[in-house]
């Protein structure tokens, strides 16, 4: 993990909103971790393609969640991922 995180900055999901407003995250190499706390049943878009929505949390502040939308190949590969997975 130390090797993978070398020269990267960890930003907690619960801090993401405040960091987006205060810093230009496009200019730094950053990572975050989240737990799938809720999965919405896969939906169909207007174009007929299926997508998934996951609610992610860092378990530090349960009121601060991030919605992650999965489309295309990412949806096909990961839509069965279990709730509770990191």
C-alpha positions in Angstrom: 0.0 0.0 0.0 2.9 2.3 0.8 4.2 1.8 -2.8 0.8 2.5 -4.3 0.3 5.7 -2.2 3.7 7.1 -2.9 3.4 10.7 -4.1 -0.4 10.6 -3.7 -2.6 12.4 -1.3 -5.5 10.7 0.6 -8.7 12.7 0.7 -11.5 11.2 2.7 -14.9 11.0 1.0 -16.4 13.0 3.9 -13.8 15.8 3.1 -14.3 15.8 -0.7 -16.9 18.5 -0.9 -14.9 21.0 1.1 -11.7 20.1 -0.7 -13.3 20.6 -4.1 -14.3 24.1 -3.1 -10.9 25.0 -1.6 -8.4 23.3 -3.8 -7.8 22.5 -7.5 -7.8 18.7 -7.3 -7.1 18.4 -11.0 -3.6 19.5 -10.4 -2.7 16.9 -7.7 -2.6 13.1 -7.7 -5.1 12.1 -5.1 -7.1 9.0 -4.1 -10.0 8.2 -1.9 -11.6 5.1 -0.5 -15.3 4.3 0.0 -17.6 1.6 1.2 -20.7 0.9 -0.8 -23.4 1.7 1.7 -26.3 1.5 -0.7 -27.0 0.2 -4.2 -29.9 1.3 -6.3 -31.4 -1.4 -8.6 -29.8 -1.0 -12.0 -31.7 1.6 -14.1 -32.3 2.1 -17.8 -31.3 5.4 -19.4 -33.3 7.1 -22.1 -31.0 5.6 -24.7 -31.8 2.1 -23.4 -28.4 1.5 -21.8 -28.3 0.2 -18.2 -26.4 1.9 -15.4 -26.0 1.5 -11.7 -25.8 4.0 -8.8 -23.8 3.4 -5.7 -23.8 5.5 -2.5 -20.3 5.6 -1.0 -19.2 6.6 2.4 -15.9 6.6 4.3 -17.6 5.5 7.6 -16.3 8.6 9.3 -19.4 10.8 8.8 -22.4 8.7 7.8 -24.2 11.9 6.6 -21.6 12.6 3.9 -22.2 10.2 1.0 -21.1 10.4 -2.6 -23.2 9.0 -5.4 -21.2 7.1 -8.0 -22.8 6.4 -11.4 -21.5 3.3 -13.3 -22.0 3.2 -17.1 -21.0 1.0 -20.0 -18.2 -1.6 -19.4 -17.8 -0.4 -15.8 -21.4 -1.2 -15.1 -21.3 -4.5 -16.8 -18.2 -5.6 -14.9 -19.1 -4.3 -11.4 -22.9 -4.1 -11.1 -23.0 -7.3 -9.0 -20.5 -6.0 -6.4 -21.9 -6.5 -2.9 -23.0 -3.7 -0.6 -20.4 -3.3 2.1 -17.5 -3.7 -0.3 -14.6 -1.3 -0.1 
